[in-house]
Amino acid sequence: MGHFADVSVTELQNRIKKLSPGERRSVGKYVSYVTRRNSTARQRQLARINRAMSAGKKYSQAQIDAILARNPPKS
């Protein structure tokens, strides 16, 4: 598909329309993922965890995964 830095929304929509249904689902899943990853709620949650770690509370990756699973960010 190439680089999208200078592509308009209309051009992206036209390119997406040409994809197979499976490819369109993949694009949709990726957009959802990026939206959640960049959400303000997730950034606040990560900042809270970082502050706790800076204050001396350390977590393993498994503990962080468990915390995030129990407390999914709210969009």
Secondary structure by P-SEA (a helix, b strand, c coil): ccccccccaaaaaaaaaaccaaaaaaaaaaaaaaaaaacaaaaaaaaaaaaaaaacccccaaaaaaaaaaccccc
